[in-house]
Amino acid sequence: MVCRGGLVSRRFLISAFISVAIFFSAGQVFSAALTEEERNNIAVYEKMADGVVNVTSTAVQMDFFFNAFPTQGSGSGSIINAKGYILTNHHVVADAQKLEVTLADGSKWPAKLIGSDPDNDLAVIKIDAPGEKLKVIPMGDSKNLRIGQKVLAIGNPFGLQRTLTTGIISSLGRTIRSEAGTLIEDVIQTDAAINPGNSGGPLLNSDGEIIGINSAILSPSGGSVGIGFAIPVNTAKRVVPDLLSKGYVTYPWIGATIQSLIPEIAKHRKLKIERGATIAEVTKGGPADKAGLQGGNQKIQVGNMIVLVGGDIVVKADQHDVKTNDELIHYIREKKPGDTILLKVYRNGNLIDVKVTLGERPRKK
C-alpha cells in the first residue's frame, strides 16, 4: 500500500510538473502573441495611469422644506505639474463647497479651486501632496490630429478607479455648446467609451500625451454610445496660464445680445438681405452702445420663436461675411479686449460702417 501510494504520488508530481511547464509555456506563447497595438495600450496605461486622479465634489442643496443636504459628484483629472495642479472639467467642480482628490495609491487629499473657465468647460484645482506622489502627464499638440488616429481615454467611470478605453478620432472640428451656453469649437469626437466619471480625464495619443480633455457624451440614455467629445489640449494650453495667474479667462466683449437673421424674419420685415447677425439688445455704456449700434425695438413671433427685430444687422466683420450670430460671436472671441473691429451694418435699408472697440467681458458673480 505504501509502495503503491508512493508510486501514485511520484506519477502525480510528474504530471503536475508537466502541467505547470505547459502552463508557463502557454503563458510565454500568449505574451509573445500580443499585437503591437496591445503592447502600446499596455505601455501607455502603465506609464500614465498614475497621473489620472479621481475628483469628488460636494455641494449643498436645499430640499422642498429648505433643509440643506450635501450631494456628491465624481469625475476625473490629470496631474499637469509637480506642484499638484490638476486639469479637469468646469462642470466637475462647479458649485462645489468641498473638493477631494484620490491619487492612484488610494490616498485622499483636499483640493482647492484655482480657476475655472465655463466657456470651455475647463478648470484647474490644486492639492498639496508630496512631489513623489505626483505623476505628471505631458501635454501634447492637438493641431495636427487626424481622423482615424488611435486615442486612449483613462478615467474613473461609475466610481471605478482608472479604467482604460481605446478607440479612434471619429471627427475633428466639432462644435458643442457648454453649460454656460457658449460654443466650444474644434472639439474632438471619438468612439472611445466616455462614461459618467470619465469627465475631466485625459484623452491620450499613442505616446501617452494629452491631446484632449474628455468632456461629454452624446446619448439619449446617458450611457456611452460611441460618440464622445473632448476639448482639444491646445485650448487648455491657451487658457491654463490665465487660470493659474488670475483664476479666470479674459474674453473680449461687444456688449450686445446677438440673434441670427433668418429668411423667414427677413421676408416678414421686407428686408433686402436674408442673412446676418441682428443686434437684438445693447448694453448701456458697453462697447456697442458707445459705437452707436442700435438694438431692436419690436418683438415678433416666428413659429415657436420670439425675436426682437428692428435693430442693426451685421453682415460683415472686417471684410469677413457674417451670416449667423455664432459666426459673429466666433469672430469676436478670436480678438482681445481693446481691439477694434469694423462692422458693415444694414440699417433702415442702407449699409453703413461702424467701428467698435471691444471691451473686457464682465465676470458673472
C-alpha positions as CSV (number, residue, x, y, z in Angstrom):
1,M,0.0,0.0,0.0
2,V,2.8,2.4,0.9
3,C,4.7,1.5,-2.3
4,R,1.6,1.9,-4.5
5,G,0.8,5.1,-2.7
6,G,4.4,6.3,-3.3
7,L,4.2,5.4,-7.0
8,V,0.9,7.3,-7.4
9,S,2.5,10.3,-5.6
10,R,5.5,10.3,-8.0
11,R,3.2,10.0,-11.0
12,F,1.1,12.8,-9.7
13,L,4.2,15.0,-9.1
14,I,5.5,14.3,-12.6
15,S,2.1,15.1,-14.1
16,A,1.8,18.3,-12.1
17,F,5.3,19.3,-13.2
18,I,4.4,18.8,-16.8
19,S,1.2,20.7,-16.4
20,V,3.0,23.7,-14.8
21,A,5.6,23.6,-17.6
22,I,2.8,23.6,-20.2
23,F,1.1,26.5,-18.3
24,F,4.2,28.6,-18.2
25,S,5.0,27.8,-21.8
26,A,1.4,28.8,-22.9
27,G,1.9,32.0,-20.9
28,Q,5.0,32.8,-22.8
29,V,3.2,32.0,-26.1
30,F,0.3,34.2,-25.0
31,S,2.7,37.0,-24.1
32,A,4.5,36.7,-27.4
33,A,1.2,36.8,-29.2
34,L,0.4,40.3,-28.1
35,T,-0.1,42.6,-31.0
36,E,1.9,45.8,-31.4
37,E,-1.2,47.8,-30.7
38,E,-1.9,45.8,-27.5
39,R,1.6,46.4,-26.3
40,N,1.2,50.1,-26.9
41,N,-2.1,50.2,-25.0
42,I,-0.5,48.5,-22.0
43,A,2.6,50.7,-22.1
44,V,0.6,53.9,-22.2
45,Y,-1.7,52.8,-19.4
46,E,1.1,51.6,-17.2
47,K,3.1,54.8,-17.8
48,M,0.4,57.3,-17.4
49,A,-2.5,55.9,-15.3
50,D,-0.9,57.1,-12.0
51,G,-1.3,60.6,-13.3
52,V,-5.1,60.3,-13.6
53,V,-6.9,61.2,-10.4
54,N,-10.5,60.9,-9.1
55,V,-12.1,64.2,-8.2
56,T,-15.0,64.2,-5.8
57,S,-17.1,67.3,-5.4
58,T,-19.5,68.0,-2.6
59,A,-22.2,70.7,-3.0
60,V,-25.0,71.7,-0.7
61,Q,-28.6,71.8,-2.0
62,M,-31.9,72.7,-0.4
63,D,-34.9,70.4,-0.4
64,F,-38.6,71.4,-0.7
65,F,-38.6,72.4,3.0
66,F,-35.4,74.5,2.7
67,N,-33.3,71.9,4.6
68,A,-29.7,71.8,3.4
69,F,-28.3,68.4,2.4
70,P,-25.0,67.5,0.7
71,T,-24.7,66.0,-2.7
72,Q,-21.7,64.4,-4.3
73,G,-20.4,64.2,-7.8
74,S,-17.4,62.4,-9.3
75,G,-15.1,63.0,-12.2
76,S,-11.5,62.6,-13.3
77,G,-8.5,64.9,-13.7
78,S,-4.9,64.9,-15.0
79,I,-1.9,66.0,-12.9
80,I,-0.2,68.6,-15.1
81,N,2.8,69.6,-13.0
82,A,4.7,68.5,-9.9
83,K,3.3,71.3,-7.7
84,G,0.0,69.5,-7.5
85,Y,-2.0,71.3,-10.2
86,I,-4.8,69.2,-11.8
87,L,-6.7,69.9,-15.0
88,T,-10.3,68.8,-15.1
89,N,-13.7,70.0,-16.4
90,H,-15.5,73.0,-15.1
91,H,-18.7,71.0,-14.7
92,V,-16.9,68.5,-12.5
93,V,-16.1,71.2,-9.9
94,A,-18.9,73.8,-10.5
95,D,-20.7,75.0,-7.3
96,A,-18.6,72.6,-5.1
97,Q,-18.2,73.6,-1.4
98,K,-15.7,70.8,-1.0
99,L,-13.3,69.1,-3.3
100,E,-11.3,65.9,-2.7
101,V,-8.8,64.2,-4.9
102,T,-7.9,60.5,-4.7
103,L,-4.5,59.6,-6.1
104,A,-3.5,56.3,-7.7
105,D,-2.2,55.0,-4.4
106,G,-5.6,55.5,-2.7
107,S,-4.5,58.5,-0.6
108,K,-7.1,61.3,-0.4
109,W,-6.2,65.0,-0.5
110,P,-8.3,68.1,0.0
111,A,-8.3,70.3,-3.1
112,K,-8.9,73.9,-3.8
113,L,-10.2,75.5,-6.9
114,I,-7.5,77.7,-8.6
115,G,-9.5,78.8,-11.6
116,S,-12.4,77.9,-13.9
117,D,-13.5,78.7,-17.5
118,P,-17.1,77.8,-18.0
119,D,-16.9,78.8,-21.7
120,N,-14.5,76.0,-22.5
121,D,-15.6,73.7,-19.7
122,L,-12.1,73.6,-18.1
123,A,-10.9,74.1,-14.6
124,V,-7.7,73.8,-12.6
125,I,-7.6,72.6,-9.0
126,K,-4.6,72.0,-6.6
127,I,-3.6,69.6,-3.9
128,D,-0.7,69.9,-1.5
129,A,0.7,66.4,-1.9
130,P,4.4,65.4,-1.9
131,G,6.1,65.6,-5.3
132,E,7.0,61.9,-5.3
133,K,3.3,61.0,-5.2
134,L,2.5,63.1,-8.3
135,K,2.8,61.6,-11.8
136,V,2.7,64.3,-14.3
137,I,1.1,63.6,-17.7
138,P,2.6,65.7,-20.5
139,M,0.5,67.8,-22.8
140,G,0.7,67.1,-26.5
141,D,-0.4,69.0,-29.5
142,S,-4.0,68.9,-31.0
143,K,-3.2,71.0,-34.1
144,N,-2.3,68.2,-36.5
145,L,-4.6,65.4,-35.3
146,R,-6.0,63.0,-38.0
147,I,-9.3,61.3,-38.3
148,G,-8.7,57.6,-37.7
149,Q,-5.8,58.2,-35.3
150,K,-5.8,55.9,-32.2
151,V,-6.7,57.5,-28.9
152,L,-6.9,56.2,-25.3
153,A,-9.1,57.5,-22.5
154,I,-8.3,56.9,-18.8
155,G,-10.7,57.9,-16.2
156,N,-12.9,56.8,-13.2
157,P,-16.3,55.9,-14.7
158,F,-19.0,54.9,-12.2
159,G,-16.5,55.4,-9.3
160,L,-14.2,52.7,-10.7
161,Q,-10.5,53.5,-10.4
162,R,-8.5,54.2,-13.5
163,T,-10.1,52.3,-16.3
164,L,-8.8,52.3,-19.9
165,T,-10.9,52.6,-23.1
166,T,-9.5,52.9,-26.6
167,G,-10.8,54.0,-30.0
168,I,-10.1,56.4,-32.8
169,I,-10.7,60.0,-33.6
170,S,-14.0,59.9,-35.4
171,S,-14.2,63.5,-36.4
172,L,-12.5,66.9,-35.9
173,G,-13.6,70.5,-35.7
174,R,-16.9,69.7,-34.0
175,T,-18.8,72.4,-32.1
176,I,-20.7,71.7,-28.9
177,R,-22.4,74.1,-26.5
178,S,-21.1,74.4,-23.0
179,E,-23.3,74.5,-19.9
180,A,-22.6,78.3,-19.9
181,G,-24.3,78.5,-23.3
182,T,-21.2,79.3,-25.3
183,L,-19.9,77.4,-28.3
184,I,-16.8,75.2,-27.8
185,E,-15.1,74.9,-31.1
186,D,-12.6,72.5,-32.7
187,V,-13.8,69.7,-30.4
188,I,-12.5,66.2,-30.9
189,Q,-15.1,63.5,-31.5
190,T,-14.1,59.9,-30.5
191,D,-15.6,56.5,-30.3
192,A,-13.5,55.6,-27.2
193,A,-16.1,55.0,-24.5
194,I,-16.5,58.0,-22.3
195,N,-18.9,57.2,-19.4
196,P,-20.0,59.3,-16.5
197,G,-17.0,59.8,-14.3
198,N,-14.6,60.0,-17.2
199,S,-15.3,63.7,-17.5
200,G,-12.1,65.7,-16.9
201,G,-9.8,62.8,-17.6
202,P,-7.3,62.8,-20.4
203,L,-7.6,61.7,-24.0
204,L,-4.2,60.4,-24.9
205,N,-2.3,59.7,-28.1
206,S,-0.1,56.6,-28.6
207,D,2.9,58.5,-27.0
208,G,0.9,59.0,-23.8
209,E,0.5,62.7,-24.3
210,I,-2.7,64.6,-23.5
211,I,-4.4,65.7,-26.8
212,G,-7.8,66.3,-25.3
213,I,-9.8,66.6,-22.1
214,N,-12.8,64.3,-22.1
215,S,-15.9,66.4,-21.6
216,A,-19.2,65.0,-22.8
217,I,-21.1,62.1,-24.4
218,L,-24.0,62.2,-26.8
219,S,-26.5,59.7,-25.6
220,P,-30.3,59.6,-25.3
221,S,-29.9,57.1,-22.3
222,G,-27.0,58.8,-20.6
223,G,-24.6,56.0,-21.3
224,S,-21.7,55.7,-23.7
225,V,-23.0,55.0,-27.3
226,G,-19.7,55.6,-29.1
227,I,-20.0,59.3,-29.5
228,G,-17.8,61.2,-27.0
229,F,-16.3,64.7,-27.1
230,A,-13.0,66.1,-25.8
231,I,-11.8,69.6,-25.5
232,P,-8.6,70.0,-27.6
233,V,-5.5,70.3,-25.5
234,N,-4.4,73.4,-27.3
235,T,-7.4,75.1,-25.9
236,A,-6.3,74.1,-22.5
237,K,-2.8,75.3,-23.1
238,R,-4.2,78.7,-24.1
239,V,-6.5,79.2,-21.0
240,V,-4.5,77.4,-18.2
241,P,-2.0,80.3,-17.8
242,D,-4.9,82.7,-17.2
243,L,-6.5,80.2,-14.7
244,L,-3.2,79.9,-12.8
245,S,-2.5,83.7,-12.7
246,K,-6.0,85.2,-12.4
247,G,-8.4,82.4,-11.7
248,Y,-10.5,83.2,-14.8
249,V,-10.1,83.8,-18.5
250,T,-10.3,87.2,-20.1
251,Y,-12.7,87.4,-23.1
252,P,-13.5,90.3,-25.5
253,W,-16.9,91.8,-25.2
254,I,-19.1,93.7,-27.6
255,G,-21.9,94.5,-25.1
256,A,-24.8,93.3,-27.1
257,T,-27.3,90.4,-27.4
258,I,-27.0,89.0,-30.9
259,Q,-29.5,86.9,-32.8
260,S,-29.4,85.2,-36.2
261,L,-31.4,86.8,-39.0
262,I,-33.2,84.0,-40.9
263,P,-35.0,84.3,-44.3
264,E,-38.5,84.0,-42.6
265,I,-37.8,87.0,-40.5
266,A,-36.3,88.9,-43.4
267,K,-39.3,88.2,-45.5
268,H,-41.7,89.2,-42.7
269,R,-39.7,92.5,-42.3
270,K,-39.4,93.0,-46.1
271,L,-35.7,93.4,-45.9
272,K,-33.2,93.4,-48.8
273,I,-31.0,90.9,-47.1
274,E,-31.8,87.4,-45.9
275,R,-28.9,86.5,-43.6
276,G,-26.8,88.3,-40.9
277,A,-26.4,88.8,-37.1
278,T,-29.1,91.0,-35.6
279,I,-28.2,93.3,-32.7
280,A,-31.2,92.5,-30.5
281,E,-30.2,94.4,-27.4
282,V,-27.4,96.8,-26.5
283,T,-25.9,97.0,-23.0
284,K,-26.0,100.6,-21.8
285,G,-22.5,102.0,-21.6
286,G,-20.9,99.0,-23.3
287,P,-18.8,98.9,-26.5
288,A,-21.7,98.5,-28.9
289,D,-23.6,101.4,-27.2
290,K,-20.5,103.7,-27.3
291,A,-20.1,102.8,-31.0
292,G,-23.7,103.8,-31.8
293,L,-25.0,100.3,-32.7
294,Q,-28.8,100.1,-32.3
295,G,-30.8,97.3,-30.8
296,G,-34.3,96.0,-31.6
297,N,-37.5,97.8,-30.8
298,Q,-40.2,95.3,-31.5
299,K,-40.9,91.7,-30.6
300,I,-42.5,89.3,-33.1
301,Q,-43.3,85.6,-33.1
302,V,-42.0,83.5,-35.9
303,G,-43.1,79.9,-35.5
304,N,-42.2,79.0,-31.9
305,M,-39.6,81.7,-31.6
306,I,-40.0,85.2,-30.1
307,V,-37.4,87.5,-31.6
308,L,-36.5,91.2,-31.2
309,V,-36.4,93.0,-34.5
310,G,-35.7,96.5,-35.8
311,G,-32.0,96.6,-34.7
312,D,-28.9,96.8,-36.8
313,I,-28.0,93.7,-38.8
314,V,-24.3,92.9,-39.1
315,V,-23.4,91.4,-42.5
316,K,-19.5,91.7,-42.4
317,A,-16.9,92.0,-39.7
318,D,-13.5,93.2,-41.1
319,Q,-14.5,92.0,-44.6
320,H,-15.5,88.6,-43.2
321,D,-19.0,87.7,-44.2
322,V,-21.4,87.2,-41.3
323,K,-24.5,85.0,-41.8
324,T,-25.3,83.9,-38.2
325,N,-24.9,85.1,-34.7
326,D,-22.5,82.3,-34.0
327,E,-20.2,83.5,-36.8
328,L,-20.0,87.0,-35.4
329,I,-19.5,85.7,-31.8
330,H,-16.8,83.4,-33.1
331,Y,-15.0,86.2,-34.8
332,I,-15.2,88.4,-31.7
333,R,-13.8,85.7,-29.5
334,E,-10.7,85.5,-31.6
335,K,-9.9,89.1,-30.7
336,K,-8.7,90.7,-27.5
337,P,-10.1,93.4,-25.3
338,G,-9.1,96.7,-26.8
339,D,-9.1,95.5,-30.4
340,T,-11.2,97.5,-32.9
341,I,-13.3,95.8,-35.5
342,L,-15.1,97.3,-38.5
343,L,-18.7,96.1,-38.9
344,K,-20.7,96.6,-42.0
345,V,-24.3,97.1,-40.8
346,Y,-27.7,97.0,-42.5
347,R,-29.8,99.8,-41.1
348,N,-33.0,101.3,-42.5
349,G,-32.4,99.8,-45.9
350,N,-28.8,101.1,-46.1
351,L,-25.3,99.6,-45.5
352,I,-23.1,101.6,-43.1
353,D,-19.8,101.1,-41.4
354,V,-19.5,101.1,-37.7
355,K,-16.2,100.8,-35.7
356,V,-16.4,99.0,-32.4
357,T,-13.6,98.9,-29.8
358,L,-14.1,95.7,-27.8
359,G,-14.1,95.7,-24.0
360,E,-13.4,93.0,-21.5
361,R,-16.4,90.8,-20.8
362,P,-17.7,91.4,-17.2
363,R,-17.4,88.4,-15.0
364,K,-20.5,86.7,-13.7
365,K,-20.9,87.0,-9.9
